[in-house]
């Protein structure tokens, strides 16, 4: 453990100086996050292709790579808001102040707990949310962190925000699909849309096929933009835990650019302070800006403590700006408000970022994963949620609702379960077609059971794994 790889230059990582044991764990974590996203591809993305395969709009050998490509594209253009939301669940700043072995314990516990549960539910053919799985694992590891090291191991405010999104999205999916299906059934009244394909040669008309392919494409794209970001967040967690000096902030943003924004915000805050004399929130923000202007000289790709200190300065400024803008007692002119908002947005990019190669690795893992092992989940989605074969309208309705829900969630920076949204959308479409008797209660019970059990099981798994790994620290 005391052997050192001195100044090893690794592609994309630069010079790495870690004990050999920690370096091996680092690569194990990288492999695990790629495996997680690969499993996520064939576990969750199967939802997107189920409807086009079972309505004969596309053959499986075409639908699967098609979906994989648009998942790849979604990850690349989806931004990093969801990824950063995932990162904020765990005590990242506290981890950077502790030995790297502690970060290794947390990362491995999260990844292995997530992979174990995802593989288990995939093997049983049960559509299960990778989002629930990941968030449960992160909460479990955070609780274990609190037990061993004290402090706040879980950001409960962020956990509540994400939890509400995960609970409400399937309810929205069910209700929206029900209403849309009623509209198609009673207003549009197109017989072609409600046809149930019989046999291999019974395929949809050209326009129906275009509709179904379009909805499949949208679900695939938005799945990549949302679920793919979870993998980006996990990979960034690994990089920050093991190499905080290099990845805790974006060193590609020049000091000159940062100082320009700090100077502009400092001038503005002085103006705000003059109009709000003695206001402690404004004074605190002014102090945070001054501190960041001093500490900027300490950050570097080789100084973890200096970089960590500057990261906390930037976070304090962003938090302070948000607090002032939300406080009605603080008098702010429109011009001052705009400067502060612009500063907050620019400084957030210093801490909330992901290198392009990280996004490419995750998008490739998700895309290739989509092409393997998809069939088990597709069979459940296509055949077992309802008591009848999917008709064209049901498939299109479920995917339109899923794409819209996932897209909106990505826009708000919230993770959402593609599995639960699409499954509930299909259930809603089935109910609109023939009432609750049209649902397969056995399958729905299995999905509901997985939905209920995922969080507690993943919390317990991750907590136990952290405790076991901690024995070797």
HELIX and SHEET records of a PDB file:
HELIX    1   1 UNK A   20  UNK A   44  1                                  25    
HELIX    2   2 UNK A   46  UNK A   54  1                                   9    
HELIX    3   3 UNK A   60  UNK A   77  1                                  18    
HELIX    4   4 UNK A   81  UNK A   87  1                                   7    
HELIX    5   5 UNK A   92  UNK A   96  1                                   5    
HELIX    6   6 UNK A  100  UNK A  123  1                                  24    
HELIX    7   7 UNK A  130  UNK A  149  1                                  20    
HELIX    8   8 UNK A  156  UNK A  183  1                                  28    
HELIX    9   9 UNK A  184  UNK A  188  3                                   5    
HELIX   10  10 UNK A  206  UNK A  242  1                                  37    
HELIX   11  11 UNK A  244  UNK A  247  1                                   4    
HELIX   12  12 UNK A  255  UNK A  275  1                                  21    
HELIX   13  13 UNK A  280  UNK A  295  1                                  16    
HELIX   14  14 UNK A  304  UNK A  326  1                                  23    
HELIX   15  15 UNK A  334  UNK A  351  1                                  18    
HELIX   16  16 UNK A  356  UNK A  370  1                                  15    
HELIX   17  17 UNK A  375  UNK A  379  1                                   5    
HELIX   18  18 UNK A  380  UNK A  384  3                                   5    
HELIX   19  19 UNK A  392  UNK A  411  1                                  20    
HELIX   20  20 UNK A  418  UNK A  434  1                                  17    
HELIX   21  21 UNK A  436  UNK A  438  5                                   3    
HELIX   22  22 UNK A  441  UNK A  470  1                                  30    
SHEET    1   A 2 UNK A   8  UNK A  10  0                                        
SHEET    2   A 2 UNK A  14  UNK A  16 -1                                        
END                                                                             
